[in-house]
Structures are given as C-alpha cells and as structure tokens.
C-alpha cells in the first residue's frame, strides 16, 4: 500500500495533489488507531499544512510545543487556533496541545508570561498554598494560548547531587516534601483548566546520566524505590493527576534490562495494577538516545504501547512521528492483541483530549491584559521578595 501511494505521489497522475492528501485517501481503521496515540513535534511558527491534515484525518492526536514554535504569545495562540479548527471541521476530537513549562530552566515560554523560579525554590519555601497559586496563575496564562497539558510537575526526588538533568527541577530531596508540592502543583494547574503530568515515572532523581544522551541504570532494590522514588507518584495518583510520563531509565529492582518506558513490569504491573493509576501514560520523547540508540523510534513506539503507554511523544520532526505511526499500524494489522491494546490507549487519550479542548485567545488586547493582571503582578512581586530574602 505505501509503495503504491509513494509511486502515485511522485507521478504526473496526481495532478497537484499533495502526498499527504493521497495518504489520507488510503487510510484505514488501523492507521487511525495508530494516529490516535501519537503526539508530535514540528518545526516552524505556523502549523504546516501537513500537520493540519494529520490532525484532521486522524493520523495525529496532538502536538508538543517547543521554543522553535514560539515567536510571541499571540502568534502561538493563532497557531493553536488553526489546529483546533482543523480538528473541529473534520469532526475529530480536539488536539492535545502540550508544553514543557515547569519553571526555572525548563520553560518554553518566557515574559510576558509569568516566569516562575525553579521548583526547588518552592520546595525550600515549603508553602504549598504559594505553589498552588503560582501554578494556577501559570495555567491561566497557558490556557489562554491554547495549551491543554503542561508536562509538569517533576515528581522526581532529587536524591543525587550529581544528577545532570533533574537537580533544581525537583521540589526537594525529601520524598514527603516533594510529594506535598507535587500535589499542590497538580491542584493549581487543574484549577485553571490545564492538565498536569507527573514525571518521570518511576523516578529520574538519582541518575548520574542524562537520558537525552545515554541510558541510565538504577540498581536500587524495591524497598528503596518504594521509600523514595514512588512517594511523590503515589501522592500524585491519589490527587487524581491526569497523566504520568515515564522515564527512559532501567530500574533493576523491577526490570533488569529495559527502560521503564518499554517495560510492561513497570508501566502495566507497577503503575497500573499496583498503584492503581487510571489516567494517560505518556512516554518520554522516543527520540532521546536512551531508547532511540538501541531500538530506534518505530520499534520503541511499538514496545511502548506493548508496555502499557497510551501516548507517544515523538518530538523531533514530522517524518519521525509518521514513521512511528506506520510501525504501529503495521503491527496492529497482524496482531489482534496489539490492536486491542492500541485501541484502549487511544480511547484513554481521547477522553483526556475531550476533557480539555484548546481555547486560545486570539485578541491581542485581551492577552496583554492577562499578562498585566493584578494577580500576575502581585505574584511576580511576591516571588521577587521571597528570592531577595533567601
């Protein structure tokens, strides 16, 4: 089928029809089952026609926003609005629009939005009301731009000072304090209509390697994992967090060889059955070297779904998330058990998408008023005062 489409797409017979349109004409139920679990990255400040086509025809469940997609808040709002319209006109579920807006060094958006300090500062203040209020304000601003899911809070316990990737992104080195603020952050985001995602399950805080660059291995026994790493995640699940993101980390106390993202023992047995999590499980980006160097994106996509993930992040480019989707659809056509797992994953993500449709504000004056609201100015002043008194 793909060879036929490719030949037609490059022939004179297509009469100007784009390859993406030709692909859409040939879609079947398996293609859409696969597309319903893909959340992809893309280049540019305007949603490419191919991206809008994939949202409209069911080959893409949503997007994740990076700095490369942002020129200004109003530009981002217009871009998200185009995606929402593409889904609505085609009678598809609203697209999931996700962003990593933690605070500190991991923040895709900067001023005029509220610029939060690293979450470590909130843990040091240990004022959960402040954490809740700060994340609620952040969520109000994100929602105004059409962002529906924030890949925050980090629920990792920063138990290793040599950790190159977590550090002050974590609330605390104390599991209980970390848990308190993870819950407050979830509540704050949810209060203003943005869905939270606790990451990186079951815990990236004690690694000495960055999973963007290599595969970390933790040799802790299960008792240690229960007493430290899982404490904030248990609290997040009890608080009703909408989603959890996996870690590309091997936990030898649970699974000897596979990173958590690809491990059924961790995603299905531990997260689902033991901890009772019923929300959406996101993979971390499948382009990260911890999984991509060993398995590649298409195989990692299949393995992640088999492990129990529901939504797959493929963040680098559009060709890669299409390759992942094709691999998933191909496997589903020949494996009824896999197809049913894929169907369940897509249904869980669909419910999440419909619970928080993007509603960007495209009026510049309304956005300007939001950045300069009394609440925003008061919070910024309070955070400055807190920082100066440390």
N, C-alpha and C positions, 0 to 999 in steps of 0.2 A: 504493500500500500504506500509506504513512504517513498519507495523508489519511483512509483508511478506519479505521485504528487511532485516529486523533485523534477522529473523529466518534463511534466506539464508546465511547471512553474518557470522553466527556462526555455520553453518553446514559443514559437510565434502564435500558437493556438490560444494562448492565454489572453491575447488582445488587451494587454494592460492590466489584467487582474493581478493583484499582489500575491506572493506566495502565502502570506498569512490568510488571505481570503480563500485561497484554494484549499489550504489546510482545514479551515473552518467548514468548508463544504463536505469534507470527508470524515468529520468527527463522528465517533460512535460513543456509546454509553461508557466504555472503558476509558476513552480519552477524557471524558468529563469527570469520571470517578477520580482519575489521577490528578486532573487540574484542580479539583476541589480541596487538595491538601497542600498546594504549592503557594508560598508567599515569597515573592521575588524582589530583587533589587534591579535597578536600571540606571542608565546614565541620562543626564540632561535636566533642564529646568522646565521642560514641558513634557507631559506624558506622551511618549511616542505612539503613533497610530497603531503599531503592532501590539503595544501594551494594552491600549484601549480595546483592541479587537479580542485579545485573550481574556480580558475581564468580561467582555460581552458574550463570548461564545463558551465560557466555562472552562477555559484552559488555565486560569489563574484565579486563586482565591483572594489574593491581596498583595500588597506591596510593603516594603520596608524602606523608610526614608533615611537618606544619608546627607551629609553636608554637600555632596556633589549635586544634590537635587534642590538646594535651597539658595535663592538669591535674596529673598525678602519674605516676611510673613505673608504679605498679600499675594505674592507670586505662588507660594506653597498652597495657600487656600484655593486659588484658582485652579491649580493643577489637580488637587484632590477633588474639587468640584467636577472636573471633567471625568474623572474615574467614576465618581458616584453616578453621574448622568449616564455613562456608558452601561453600567450595570442595570440601572433603573429602566432605561429604554428597552433593554433586552430581557427584562423581567427576570434578572438574576438576583441572587442575594447581594446585599451591599458588600463592597470590597472591604476587607480588613486593611486598615491603614496604620502601620506600626512604626515606632521610632524608639531609638535608644536615648532617652532623656533622663539620665539618672541624677545629674548634678555633678559639680566638680569637672574632672577632665573628660568624662563621657557625657557630652551634651551636644546634640546635632544643631540645636537652636541656641542662639545667644541673644543678647539685647537686640530689640527692646523687650523681649520676654524676660521674665524673672530669671536671674542667674543664681541658682542655688549652689551653696558650697558643697564639697564632698560629703557624702552621707556619714563619714566618720565624725564630722563636726556635730551632727545631730545626735549621734550616739554619745559623744562627750557631754553635750548639754543635758542629755537624758531627760528631755522634756517631750514626752510623746504627744502632748497637745500641740506643741510647735511643729513637730514632724508632720502630724496630721494636717495642720493648717497650711504648711508650706506645700505639701503635695497636692492638697485640694486646689490651691491657687494655681499651681503649675498645670494641673489637669484642666482647669477652666480655660487657660490660655491654649493648651494643646487642642482641646475640643473645638475651640474657635477656628483653628486651622484645619480641622477635619481629621485629626489624629484620633483613632479609636482605641489603640492599645499602646501602652508605654511598657517597653521591656525593662521594667523596674518594679519592685526594688531588688537590689542584690541581696540575696539571703545567705550568702557565704559568710562563714565565721572566719575572720582574718587571724588565723592561729599561727601563721608563718610569716615573720617579718621579712623574709627573703622572697616572698611571693612577688613575681614580676608583673602580674596582671590584675590582681584584686586590690590589695592594700587598702587605701582610704576610700575605695568604693564600698567597702563593707562598713556597717554601722559600728561594729565592735569586735574585739577579740573574746568577749564574754558571750557565750551562746544565748543566755537568757536576755541580756540587754539587747543583743542583736534581734532576737525574736520579738521583743516588745515594739521595737521601731519598725521592723518589717510589717507587723500588723497595722501600726499607725499609718504607714505609708500606703498600704493597700486600702485602708479605710478612707484616707484622704483622696486618693485617685478616684475611687469608686463614687465618693460623694459628689464629685463634679463630672461624672459621666464618662470617665476613661477607665478602661480595664487594665488591671495590673498583671504583671508576670513575674513570679518569684524565680530567681535564677541564682546559681547554675546547679541543678539537682544532680546528685545528692550533696554537692558541696565542692567548690573550687578553691577554698580559702587556704588550704595547707600545701598547695603545689609549689614546686620550685621551677616549673616550666610554664610557659605561656602556650595554651592550646591553639592559639592562632599559628604558632610556629612549630610545635612539636607535640607529642602525645605524653602528657603527664601520667604518672602512675603513683597511686597512694596505697601503701601497704598496711593501713590501719585494719585492726580486726573489727568485727561487727559491733562489739561493745563500745569501742571508741567512736565509731560512726554514729551510733545511737545517742551517745552522750554529748557529742559536739556538733557534727555536721548536720544531723537531721533535726535538731531542736528548732531552728527557725522555720524549716519547711513544714514541720508538724503544726506550728503555730499559724503559718500562712494558710494551710489547708483548713484548719479549724475556723479561720476567719473567712473562709469562702472565696479564696483567691480564684480569679477566673482562669488563670493559666500558670503553667510552670515550664521553665526551659531547662533542658538537660545540659550536662557538662560533657565535653569531649575529654573525659578523664577515666582511666582504668581504676576501679576500686577492688583491689584484690580480696578484701574481706567479703565481697559479694560475688564478683565475677573476675576470674583470673586474667582474661585476655582482652576482652572487648571494652571499648569506652562506653560509658553509661548510655550515650545516645543510641548505640546499636545493641544494647543488652536487654533482652527480654526479662532477665532476672531482676534488673534494676527498674525498668520502666513499667513492665506489667506486674511482676510479682511484688516488688517493693513499693513503688509509687501508687499503683492502682489497688492491688489486693490488700497489702498490709497497711498502708497509710490511708487508704480509702479515698484517694483523690479522684474526683469525677469530672474535673474541668478539662481544658485543652492542654495537651502536652506538646510544646514546641521543641523541635531540635534546635540546637545552636546552628550557626551557619555551616552548611555542608562543604563550603569552600575552605574552611580552616584546615591547616595542614595536619592536625591531629587525626582527622579522618580522611581527608582528600588524598594525602600522600600514600596511604595504604590501600584505600578502596576506590577512590575516585567518586565524583558526585553521583552518577547514576546508580552505582551499586550501593553507596551509602544511603541514597534515598529509599531504595527497596528494603535494606536492612533496618533502617529507622522505623519504617511502617511495621515491619515484622516484629520489631522490639516492642511496639506499642505507642510510638509517637503519632500525633494526629496532624500536625502542621510542620512542614519542612521549610526551613529558611535556606534559600539559595540566593545569596546577596550580591554576587559579583557582576553578573551580566545576564541578559535575557536568553542568550543561547544556552547557558547552563541550566536555567530552570526549565527550558523546553526539553533539554536532554534528560533531565530528571523525570519530567512528566511522561516522556515517551517510554522510559525504562519501567516506570510504574504501570503504565497501561499495558505494556507488553507482558509483564509478569501476571497481571490480573486476567488477561485473556486465556492464560494456560493454567491458572491455579485458582480454583473457586474459593479456597480458604483465604488466600491472599486478597481476592476481590472483595470478599465479605469484610475483611479487616479494613481495607481501603474505604469501603462504603461507611463503616462505622466511624472511621476517623473524619471523613468529610462531613458526615452528619453532625458530629460534635462541633466541628469548626463552623459549620453553617449556623448553628444555634448561637454561637458566640458572635458571629458577624451580624446576625439579625438583632442581637441584644443591644448593639451599639453602632448604629449606622453613622457614617460620616456626615456631619452637618457643618461644613465650613462657612465662615462669614466672609463674604467677598467684598463687603463695603469697607473701604479703607478708613473712613472716619470712625466707624464702629470699632475696628481693630485698634486704632490709635487710642480711643477712649478706654479700651480694655487694658492696654499696657500702662496707662496712667491713672488707673482707678485708685480710689482712696485705699482700698485693701492692698493693692500691689505696692503702692508707695510706702505704706505702713510696714508691711512685711520686709521690704528691702531695707528700710531704716532699722528695724529690729535686728535683722541679721548682721548689719554693719556694726551695731552697738555690741552685740554678742561677740563678734570677732575681735573687736578692739579691746574687750575686757578679758580676753583669754590669757 
